[in-house]
Amino acid sequence: MEHYDLCVIGGGPAGYAAAMRAIDLGKRVVLIERDRIGGTGIYNGALASKTLWELSHRVATANDVLMRRGREPFRLTWEEVQKTMNEALFERKYLHSCHMQMMAAKADGPGKAFRHVRGHGSFKDGRTVQVQRDGQGMEISADHFIIATGSRPRGVPGIAVDERKILSSDGIFSLTAFPRSIVIIGAGVVGCEFATIFSNFGCTKVHLIDRAPRILPFEDEDVSDLVSRNLERRGVVIHHQARLERIEAEPDAVRYLLKYEDGAMEEIAVEKALLSVGRVANLEGLGLDLAGVRMDERGNVALDGTRTSQGHIHVVGDAMGTNMLVNIGEQEGRHAVETIWGLHALPLSHKNVSTIMFLDPEVAGVGLNEQDCRARNIPHRTARIDYSCLARAIAMRHTKGFFKLIVTDDERMSVLGMRAVGEHASSAIQAVALMIGAGIGVAELAQLMHPHPSITEGVQECARMLMGTSIFKPEVLSDRMRCTAWRPAADMRAA
């Protein structure tokens, strides 16, 4: 039985990052993966769906120009779309494969620092993992363990996902042709992303079921409304405040029944259905009970940071059951390794995580939004500028969108958060995230020398608006620029 300093179970983004960080520290590492290195970060998730979004976005942009000139829209076949997606997946897979082979064959001896083992790993006891593959088995012991086994699509009682007519967010990638119509159950980030993708390609009639009054309810109303209007402009039917009463896969269709807030009922038939209601951690079959790992009341592993009830066993990434994002998982993996070997004692902070939603238009955010501030009774000021005021957006012919900067309601005006909705939205986020972490106020932001023309100039103009020094004046362009302030127990007032 081979012994290692660290055994990582799961080769997705979090597990892979953990393994590589341990190698940085000179540790001997084994990485166990039962399926494919890269996990959902490559397959059936981030890279696959974003490749589809990028391609669909280009198709939609081209068609906007063609249709304005009275020309026929451009169409791709699903086979062509899938070919592009598979090329992207192969490129990333090949990078991982080459990297691991070279790591295992370093000059100090094959496998001395790093070993990749294929198979299903499960705990035999608190210090030993057994790996099974194709009827063959082996045992591995280690001083420390990191569980990074990822997640899978969440099911819903009464909805039979067969991955042929009713699909999960994993099974959607196995389509062989564009469906003529599809209903998406769940109007969160993933549901709205797929609604955007299919409507952008223009080959599929999309229905989106939303139990809430508006999609993306965790975002401010102005963000949600713009995304909703653009989806509807591309022909998406959003069933607001609708409850799914029944859905069945029939030989020639998927038929579903909705009940609305006012009691009205509606039955609709489509070709396919996509169930997109979140994901759950993959914890089954790991032998956690044999390792003495305690679970919480929700069925997730009980954690203190990334550490389980067994101090030498950590959990990172989607397996934690919360914050299921690639960038967060990678940081959790690295942090767990650094915690194990005493590089720091501070807990990992999930504050000010930069996020991006691949919608129409793109939505990026960091820190608090307005409804977060109000829920916490935080006095704040906001400045919002439309893309139609930005030279780069005008040049790109993409003027639907806005920047919104949120700061403390005091003389310092420290940055609390930002939302960017529109083309290249994510390019402006990271600098603001750094400013939030450093407690930097808008005066410094206003003085930065941004390239021109660039989308990030909108962030600077927001800072200048709050200081009363903007180039365009909100009192003149009130339909495109706006400053507001809010305090607890007071209505929002114009600044």
C-alpha positions as CSV (number, residue, x, y, z in Angstrom):
1,M,0.0,0.0,0.0
2,E,1.4,3.3,-1.1
3,H,1.5,6.3,1.3
4,Y,1.2,10.0,0.4
5,D,1.2,13.3,2.2
6,L,-2.1,14.2,0.5
7,C,-4.8,12.2,-1.2
8,V,-7.3,14.2,-3.2
9,I,-10.6,12.4,-4.2
10,G,-12.0,14.2,-7.3
11,G,-10.2,15.8,-10.2
12,G,-12.5,18.7,-11.0
13,P,-11.4,22.4,-10.6
14,A,-11.3,22.3,-6.8
15,G,-9.4,19.0,-6.5
16,Y,-7.0,19.7,-9.3
17,A,-6.1,23.1,-7.8
18,A,-5.6,21.5,-4.4
19,A,-3.3,18.9,-5.8
20,M,-1.2,21.4,-7.6
21,R,-0.9,23.7,-4.6
22,A,0.3,20.8,-2.5
23,I,3.0,20.1,-5.1
24,D,4.1,23.7,-4.7
25,L,4.8,23.0,-1.1
26,G,6.9,19.9,-1.9
27,K,4.3,17.3,-0.9
28,R,3.8,13.9,-2.3
29,V,0.3,13.9,-3.8
30,V,-2.1,11.3,-5.3
31,L,-5.2,12.5,-7.3
32,I,-8.0,10.0,-7.6
33,E,-10.7,10.6,-10.3
34,R,-13.3,8.0,-11.4
35,D,-14.3,9.7,-14.6
36,R,-12.6,12.7,-16.4
37,I,-10.1,15.2,-15.1
38,G,-11.6,18.7,-15.2
39,G,-15.1,17.6,-14.1
40,T,-18.0,19.9,-14.5
41,G,-15.5,22.8,-15.0
42,I,-15.0,21.3,-18.5
43,Y,-17.7,18.9,-19.3
44,N,-21.5,19.5,-18.8
45,G,-20.7,22.8,-17.1
46,A,-18.7,26.0,-17.3
47,L,-16.6,25.5,-20.4
48,A,-19.2,23.6,-22.4
49,S,-22.1,26.0,-21.7
50,K,-19.9,29.1,-22.1
51,T,-18.6,27.9,-25.5
52,L,-22.3,27.5,-26.5
53,W,-23.1,31.0,-25.2
54,E,-20.1,32.6,-27.1
55,L,-21.1,31.0,-30.4
56,S,-24.8,31.8,-29.9
57,H,-23.9,35.4,-29.0
58,R,-22.0,35.8,-32.3
59,V,-24.8,34.3,-34.3
60,A,-27.4,36.6,-32.6
61,T,-25.1,39.7,-33.2
62,A,-24.7,38.9,-36.8
63,N,-28.4,38.3,-37.3
64,D,-29.2,41.6,-35.6
65,V,-27.2,43.3,-38.4
66,L,-28.6,41.1,-41.2
67,M,-32.2,41.5,-40.2
68,R,-31.9,45.3,-39.8
69,R,-30.9,45.3,-43.5
70,G,-33.8,43.1,-44.5
71,R,-31.6,40.0,-45.2
72,E,-32.2,36.4,-44.2
73,P,-30.9,35.3,-40.8
74,F,-27.8,33.1,-40.5
75,R,-28.4,29.6,-39.0
76,L,-26.1,26.9,-37.8
77,T,-26.9,23.2,-37.4
78,W,-26.6,21.6,-34.0
79,E,-23.9,19.4,-35.5
80,E,-21.9,22.5,-36.3
81,V,-22.5,23.9,-32.9
82,Q,-21.5,20.7,-31.1
83,K,-18.3,20.4,-33.2
84,T,-17.2,23.8,-32.0
85,M,-18.0,22.9,-28.4
86,N,-16.2,19.6,-28.6
87,E,-13.1,21.3,-30.0
88,A,-13.0,23.6,-27.0
89,L,-13.5,20.7,-24.6
90,F,-10.7,18.7,-26.3
91,E,-8.3,21.7,-26.1
92,R,-8.8,22.0,-22.4
93,K,-8.7,18.3,-21.8
94,Y,-5.5,18.0,-23.8
95,L,-3.9,20.8,-21.7
96,H,-4.8,18.9,-18.5
97,S,-3.6,15.6,-19.8
98,C,-0.2,16.9,-21.0
99,H,0.3,18.8,-17.8
100,M,-0.3,15.7,-15.6
101,Q,1.9,13.5,-17.7
102,M,4.8,15.9,-17.4
103,M,4.2,16.4,-13.7
104,A,4.3,12.6,-13.2
105,A,7.5,12.3,-15.3
106,K,9.6,15.0,-13.7
107,A,13.3,14.5,-13.4
108,D,13.2,13.5,-9.7
109,G,11.5,10.3,-10.6
110,P,8.2,9.2,-12.2
111,G,5.3,9.5,-9.7
112,K,7.5,10.7,-6.9
113,A,5.7,14.0,-6.4
114,F,2.5,13.4,-8.2
115,R,0.3,10.4,-9.2
116,H,-3.0,10.3,-11.0
117,V,-5.1,7.2,-10.2
118,R,-8.2,6.3,-12.2
119,G,-11.1,4.8,-10.3
120,H,-13.7,5.3,-7.6
121,G,-12.2,6.2,-4.3
122,S,-13.9,5.5,-0.9
123,F,-12.7,5.5,2.7
124,K,-12.0,2.1,4.2
125,D,-11.2,3.9,7.5
126,G,-10.1,7.3,8.5
127,R,-6.6,6.9,7.1
128,T,-7.1,4.6,4.1
129,V,-8.9,4.9,0.7
130,Q,-9.7,2.0,-1.5
131,V,-9.9,2.6,-5.3
132,Q,-12.0,0.3,-7.5
133,R,-11.8,0.2,-11.3
134,D,-13.0,-2.5,-13.7
135,G,-13.1,-5.0,-11.0
136,Q,-9.6,-4.2,-9.8
137,G,-8.7,-2.6,-6.5
138,M,-5.9,-0.9,-4.6
139,E,-5.5,0.8,-1.3
140,I,-3.9,4.2,-0.6
141,S,-3.0,5.7,2.7
142,A,-2.3,9.4,3.4
143,D,-1.6,11.9,6.2
144,H,-4.3,14.2,4.8
145,F,-7.3,13.9,2.5
146,I,-9.3,16.4,0.5
147,I,-12.8,15.4,-0.9
148,A,-13.6,17.3,-4.1
149,T,-16.2,15.0,-5.7
150,G,-18.3,17.7,-7.3
151,S,-22.0,17.8,-7.8
152,R,-24.9,16.6,-10.0
153,P,-28.2,18.1,-11.2
154,R,-30.8,18.3,-8.5
155,G,-34.0,16.3,-9.2
156,V,-37.6,17.2,-8.5
157,P,-40.1,14.6,-7.1
158,G,-42.7,13.8,-9.8
159,I,-40.5,14.8,-12.7
160,A,-38.9,11.8,-14.5
161,V,-35.7,12.9,-16.1
162,D,-35.0,10.4,-18.9
163,E,-32.3,12.5,-20.7
164,R,-34.2,12.0,-24.0
165,K,-37.2,14.2,-23.8
166,I,-36.9,15.6,-20.2
167,L,-33.3,16.6,-19.8
168,S,-31.1,17.6,-16.9
169,S,-28.5,20.4,-17.2
170,D,-25.9,17.6,-17.8
171,G,-28.0,15.8,-20.4
172,I,-28.8,18.9,-22.4
173,F,-25.3,18.5,-24.0
174,S,-26.3,15.2,-25.5
175,L,-28.8,16.7,-28.0
176,T,-28.5,15.6,-31.6
177,A,-30.4,18.5,-33.1
178,F,-31.9,21.8,-32.2
179,P,-35.3,21.1,-30.6
180,R,-38.2,23.0,-32.3
181,S,-39.3,24.0,-28.8
182,I,-38.2,23.6,-25.2
183,V,-39.5,24.5,-21.8
184,I,-37.0,25.3,-19.1
185,I,-38.0,24.6,-15.5
186,G,-36.2,27.0,-13.2
187,A,-35.4,30.7,-13.9
188,G,-32.1,30.9,-12.0
189,V,-28.7,31.5,-13.5
190,V,-28.4,28.2,-15.4
191,G,-32.0,28.2,-16.6
192,C,-31.7,31.8,-17.9
193,E,-28.3,31.0,-19.5
194,F,-29.8,28.2,-21.5
195,A,-32.8,30.3,-22.4
196,T,-30.4,32.9,-23.8
197,I,-28.3,30.3,-25.7
198,F,-31.3,28.7,-27.5
199,S,-33.0,32.0,-28.2
200,N,-29.8,33.4,-29.6
201,F,-29.4,30.6,-32.1
202,G,-32.9,31.3,-33.3
203,C,-33.9,27.7,-34.0
204,T,-35.9,26.9,-30.9
205,K,-39.0,28.4,-29.3
206,V,-38.1,28.8,-25.6
207,H,-40.5,28.7,-22.7
208,L,-39.2,29.6,-19.2
209,I,-41.2,28.8,-16.0
210,D,-40.6,31.2,-13.2
211,R,-42.5,30.8,-9.9
212,A,-41.4,34.3,-8.7
213,P,-42.7,37.6,-10.0
214,R,-39.4,38.2,-11.9
215,I,-36.4,36.1,-13.0
216,L,-33.1,36.3,-11.2
217,P,-34.8,37.5,-7.9
218,F,-31.5,37.7,-6.1
219,E,-30.5,40.6,-8.4
220,D,-31.8,44.2,-8.4
221,E,-34.9,44.8,-10.3
222,D,-33.2,46.9,-13.0
223,V,-30.9,44.0,-13.8
224,S,-33.7,41.4,-13.8
225,D,-36.0,43.6,-16.0
226,L,-33.3,44.3,-18.7
227,V,-32.5,40.6,-19.0
228,S,-36.2,39.7,-19.0
229,R,-37.0,42.3,-21.8
230,N,-34.1,41.0,-24.0
231,L,-35.2,37.4,-23.6
232,E,-38.7,38.3,-24.6
233,R,-37.4,40.4,-27.5
234,R,-35.8,37.2,-28.8
235,G,-39.1,35.3,-28.5
236,V,-38.7,33.7,-25.1
237,V,-42.1,33.1,-23.4
238,I,-41.6,33.7,-19.6
239,H,-44.3,32.2,-17.5
240,H,-44.1,34.5,-14.5
241,Q,-45.6,33.4,-11.1
242,A,-46.4,30.0,-12.5
243,R,-46.4,26.7,-10.7
244,L,-45.7,23.5,-12.6
245,E,-48.7,21.2,-11.8
246,R,-47.7,18.4,-14.1
247,I,-45.2,17.4,-16.8
248,E,-45.2,14.2,-18.8
249,A,-43.1,12.9,-21.7
250,E,-45.4,11.6,-24.4
251,P,-44.4,9.8,-27.6
252,D,-44.7,13.0,-29.7
253,A,-44.2,15.8,-27.2
254,V,-43.6,16.9,-23.6
255,R,-46.8,18.2,-22.2
256,Y,-46.9,20.4,-19.1
257,L,-49.7,22.1,-17.1
258,L,-49.2,25.5,-15.3
259,K,-51.2,27.2,-12.6
260,Y,-50.8,30.9,-12.4
261,E,-51.0,33.2,-9.3
262,D,-54.5,34.3,-10.4
263,G,-55.7,30.7,-10.5
264,A,-55.7,30.4,-14.3
265,M,-54.5,27.1,-15.8
266,E,-52.6,26.6,-19.1
267,E,-51.5,23.4,-20.8
268,I,-48.6,23.6,-23.4
269,A,-46.8,21.0,-25.5
270,V,-43.1,21.3,-26.5
271,E,-40.5,19.0,-28.0
272,K,-38.1,18.9,-25.1
273,A,-37.9,20.0,-21.4
274,L,-34.9,21.1,-19.4
275,L,-34.9,20.7,-15.6
276,S,-32.6,23.4,-14.1
277,V,-33.2,23.7,-10.4
278,G,-29.7,23.6,-9.0
279,R,-27.2,20.9,-8.1
280,V,-26.5,18.7,-5.1
281,A,-23.1,17.5,-3.7
282,N,-21.8,14.0,-4.8
283,L,-21.2,12.4,-1.4
284,E,-22.7,8.9,-1.9
285,G,-20.4,5.9,-1.9
286,L,-17.5,7.7,-0.3
287,G,-17.5,5.7,3.0
288,L,-17.7,8.9,5.0
289,D,-19.2,7.0,7.9
290,L,-16.3,4.6,8.0
291,A,-14.0,7.7,8.2
292,G,-15.9,9.1,11.1
293,V,-17.0,12.2,9.1
294,R,-20.1,13.9,10.6
295,M,-22.9,15.1,8.4
296,D,-25.3,18.1,9.1
297,E,-29.1,18.2,9.1
298,R,-29.2,19.0,5.4
299,G,-27.2,15.9,4.4
300,N,-24.0,17.9,3.6
301,V,-20.7,17.3,5.4
302,A,-20.6,19.3,8.7
303,L,-17.7,21.8,8.2
304,D,-15.6,24.3,10.0
305,G,-14.3,26.2,7.0
306,T,-13.1,23.3,4.8
307,R,-12.3,21.0,7.7
308,T,-14.6,18.1,8.7
309,S,-15.1,16.6,12.1
310,Q,-12.0,14.6,11.3
311,G,-9.3,17.3,11.3
312,H,-7.2,15.6,8.6
313,I,-10.1,15.4,6.2
314,H,-11.2,18.5,4.2
315,V,-14.0,19.1,1.7
316,V,-13.8,21.7,-1.1
317,G,-15.7,22.8,-4.2
318,D,-19.2,21.7,-5.1
319,A,-18.9,18.8,-2.6
320,M,-19.4,21.4,0.2
321,G,-22.9,21.9,-1.0
322,T,-22.7,25.7,-1.3
323,N,-21.2,28.3,-3.6
324,M,-20.9,26.0,-6.6
325,L,-18.6,28.1,-8.9
326,V,-15.3,27.1,-10.5
327,N,-13.4,30.2,-9.2
328,I,-14.6,29.6,-5.7
329,G,-13.8,25.9,-5.8
330,E,-10.3,26.5,-6.9
331,Q,-9.7,29.0,-4.1
332,E,-11.2,26.5,-1.6
333,G,-8.9,23.8,-2.8
334,R,-5.8,26.0,-2.5
335,H,-6.9,27.3,0.9
336,A,-7.5,23.8,2.3
337,V,-3.9,22.8,1.4
338,E,-2.5,26.0,2.8
339,T,-4.5,25.5,6.0
340,I,-3.3,21.9,6.4
341,W,0.4,22.9,6.2
342,G,0.0,26.0,8.4
343,L,0.5,28.8,5.8
344,H,-2.2,30.8,7.5
345,A,-4.9,30.5,10.2
346,L,-7.5,32.8,8.7
347,P,-10.7,31.4,7.4
348,L,-11.4,31.6,3.7
349,S,-13.6,34.6,2.9
350,H,-16.4,34.3,0.3
351,K,-17.0,38.1,0.4
352,N,-16.7,40.1,-2.7
353,V,-16.6,37.2,-5.1
354,S,-16.7,38.3,-8.7
355,T,-19.5,36.7,-10.7
356,I,-20.6,36.6,-14.3
357,M,-23.9,35.4,-15.8
358,F,-23.9,34.6,-19.5
359,L,-27.2,36.1,-20.4
360,D,-28.5,38.7,-22.9
361,P,-26.8,41.0,-22.0
362,E,-23.9,39.7,-20.0
363,V,-24.3,40.4,-16.3
364,A,-21.3,40.7,-13.9
365,G,-21.2,41.7,-10.3
366,V,-19.2,42.0,-7.2
367,G,-20.0,42.9,-3.6
368,L,-23.5,44.0,-2.5
369,N,-26.3,45.1,-4.7
370,E,-29.0,47.5,-3.7
371,Q,-31.5,45.0,-2.4
372,D,-28.7,43.4,-0.3
373,C,-27.9,46.8,1.3
374,R,-31.5,47.5,2.1
375,A,-32.0,44.0,3.6
376,R,-29.0,44.8,5.9
377,N,-30.2,48.4,6.6
378,I,-26.9,49.8,5.1
379,P,-27.2,53.5,4.0
380,H,-25.8,53.8,0.5
381,R,-25.5,55.9,-2.6
382,T,-25.6,54.6,-6.2
383,A,-24.6,56.0,-9.5
384,R,-25.8,54.4,-12.7
385,I,-24.8,55.2,-16.3
386,D,-26.2,53.6,-19.4
387,Y,-24.0,52.0,-22.1
388,S,-25.5,54.5,-24.6
389,C,-23.1,57.1,-23.0
390,L,-20.0,55.1,-23.5
391,A,-17.9,55.5,-26.7
392,R,-16.8,51.8,-26.8
393,A,-20.4,50.5,-26.5
394,I,-21.5,52.9,-29.3
395,A,-18.7,51.7,-31.5
396,M,-19.6,48.1,-30.9
397,R,-23.3,48.9,-31.6
398,H,-24.2,47.3,-28.2
399,T,-25.7,50.1,-26.2
400,K,-28.2,48.1,-24.1
401,G,-26.8,47.9,-20.6
402,F,-25.5,49.9,-17.7
403,F,-23.0,50.3,-14.9
404,K,-24.2,50.7,-11.3
405,L,-21.7,51.6,-8.6
406,I,-22.8,51.3,-4.9
407,V,-20.9,53.1,-2.2
408,T,-21.3,54.0,1.5
409,D,-23.5,57.0,2.3
410,D,-20.7,59.0,3.9
411,E,-17.9,61.4,3.0
412,R,-15.5,58.6,2.2
413,M,-18.0,56.8,-0.2
414,S,-16.2,53.4,0.1
415,V,-17.2,51.0,-2.6
416,L,-19.8,48.4,-1.5
417,G,-20.5,46.7,-4.8
418,M,-21.0,47.1,-8.5
419,R,-23.2,45.6,-11.2
420,A,-22.4,45.7,-14.9
421,V,-25.0,44.7,-17.4
422,G,-23.9,44.6,-21.1
423,E,-21.1,43.8,-23.5
424,H,-17.7,43.2,-21.9
425,A,-19.3,43.6,-18.5
426,S,-16.9,41.3,-16.7
427,S,-13.9,43.3,-17.8
428,A,-14.6,46.0,-15.2
429,I,-15.3,43.8,-12.2
430,Q,-12.0,42.7,-10.8
431,A,-10.5,46.1,-10.2
432,V,-13.6,47.0,-8.2
433,A,-13.3,43.8,-6.2
434,L,-9.8,44.8,-5.2
435,M,-11.0,48.3,-4.2
436,I,-13.8,46.8,-2.0
437,G,-11.3,44.5,-0.3
438,A,-8.9,47.5,0.3
439,G,-11.7,49.8,1.4
440,I,-10.8,52.3,-1.3
441,G,-13.2,55.2,-1.9
442,V,-14.5,56.6,-5.2
443,A,-11.9,59.5,-5.2
444,E,-9.2,57.0,-6.1
445,L,-11.4,55.3,-8.6
446,A,-12.2,58.6,-10.3
447,Q,-8.5,59.3,-10.8
448,L,-7.6,56.1,-12.6
449,M,-6.3,56.5,-16.1
450,H,-8.6,54.2,-18.2
451,P,-7.8,53.3,-21.8
452,H,-10.1,54.9,-24.4
453,P,-12.4,53.8,-25.8
454,S,-13.1,51.1,-23.2
455,I,-16.1,49.8,-21.4
456,T,-14.4,50.4,-18.1
457,E,-14.7,54.2,-18.6
458,G,-18.2,53.7,-17.4
459,V,-17.0,52.7,-13.9
460,Q,-14.9,55.9,-13.7
461,E,-17.8,58.1,-14.8
462,C,-20.0,56.5,-12.1
463,A,-17.3,57.5,-9.5
464,R,-17.2,61.0,-10.9
465,M,-21.0,61.3,-10.8
466,L,-21.0,60.5,-7.1
467,M,-18.4,63.2,-6.6
468,G,-20.3,65.7,-8.8
469,T,-17.5,65.9,-11.3
470,S,-18.8,63.8,-14.2
471,I,-18.2,64.8,-17.8
472,F,-21.9,64.2,-18.7
473,K,-24.2,65.6,-16.1
474,P,-27.1,63.4,-14.7
475,E,-29.3,66.4,-14.3
476,V,-29.2,66.9,-18.0
477,L,-29.2,63.3,-19.2
478,S,-31.6,62.0,-16.5
479,D,-32.9,59.3,-18.8
480,R,-29.3,57.8,-19.1
481,M,-27.6,58.7,-15.9
482,R,-28.9,58.6,-12.3
483,C,-27.6,59.1,-8.8
484,T,-29.7,58.0,-5.8
485,A,-29.3,57.5,-2.1
486,W,-31.0,55.3,0.5
487,R,-31.2,55.3,4.3
488,P,-33.1,53.0,6.6
489,A,-36.7,54.0,7.4
490,A,-36.6,56.6,4.5
491,D,-37.7,56.3,0.9
492,M,-35.1,56.4,-1.8
493,R,-34.5,60.0,-2.7
494,A,-32.8,61.7,-5.6
495,A,-29.2,62.7,-4.7
